[in-house]
Amino acid sequence: THGLAFESMKILDKVTIVRLDDPWSEGNKLRAELGKMTGKSSVPSIWIGGKYVGGYDAGVSDEAPGIVQMAFQGTLRPMLEEAGAV
């Protein structure tokens, strides 16, 4: 296995993915709860170590700006390391 693929598999082993589209009737309820919890019901809703960090390229605050912004700020990897994800 290629090194990067192996590293990706190690990370994905530590990830929990909750699908909101199977069935939609249940997913809509979960999205409504996400909206109450985070102020945003759009997906993906990304959590690291139990903390909401926003979506992929957007978030709701400076503390939850989304993972792209966190990567540019240099805060994503340390948070993943602290959560034991890398």
C-alpha positions in Angstrom: 0.0 0.0 0.0 1.3 3.5 -0.9 2.4 5.5 2.1 -0.2 8.2 1.8 -3.0 5.7 1.3 -1.9 3.9 4.4 -1.9 7.1 6.4 -5.3 8.0 5.1 -6.7 4.5 6.1 -5.3 5.0 9.6 -7.1 8.3 9.9 -10.3 7.0 8.5 -10.3 4.1 11.1 -10.7 6.8 13.7 -13.5 8.7 12.0 -17.2 8.3 12.6 -19.5 9.2 9.6 -23.2 9.7 10.2 -25.1 9.8 6.9 -28.1 12.0 6.9 -29.6 10.7 3.6 -30.5 7.2 4.4 -33.4 7.6 5.1 -34.0 11.3 4.6 -36.9 11.3 7.1 -34.4 10.5 9.9 -31.6 12.6 8.5 -33.8 15.7 8.5 -34.4 15.3 12.2 -30.7 15.0 12.8 -30.0 18.1 10.7 -32.6 20.1 12.7 -30.8 19.0 15.9 -27.4 20.0 14.4 -28.9 23.4 13.7 -30.0 23.8 17.3 -26.6 22.7 18.6 -24.3 24.7 16.2 -26.4 27.4 14.5 -25.9 25.6 11.2 -27.8 22.7 9.7 -25.8 22.3 6.5 -23.5 19.4 5.9 -20.8 18.3 6.3 -20.9 19.1 10.0 -17.4 18.3 11.2 -16.5 17.5 14.8 -13.0 16.7 16.1 -12.6 15.3 19.6 -16.2 16.1 20.4 -15.9 19.7 19.4 -17.7 21.3 16.4 -15.2 22.9 14.1 -17.6 24.0 11.3 -18.0 22.5 7.8 -15.5 21.9 5.1 -15.0 25.5 3.9 -17.2 27.5 6.2 -18.2 27.7 9.8 -20.1 29.8 12.3 -17.4 31.6 14.2 -13.7 32.1 14.7 -13.6 29.0 16.9 -15.5 26.9 14.3 -14.3 28.3 10.9 -14.3 25.0 8.9 -11.4 22.7 8.3 -10.0 24.5 5.2 -9.6 27.7 7.2 -8.2 25.7 10.1 -5.6 24.1 7.8 -4.5 27.5 6.5 -4.3 28.9 10.1 -2.2 25.9 11.2 -4.8 24.8 13.8 -6.2 21.7 12.1 -3.3 19.3 12.6 -2.7 20.1 16.3 -6.4 19.6 17.0 -6.4 16.2 15.1 -3.3 15.2 17.1 -4.8 16.2 20.4 -7.9 14.1 19.5 -5.6 11.1 18.6 -6.7 11.2 15.0 -3.2 11.5 13.5 
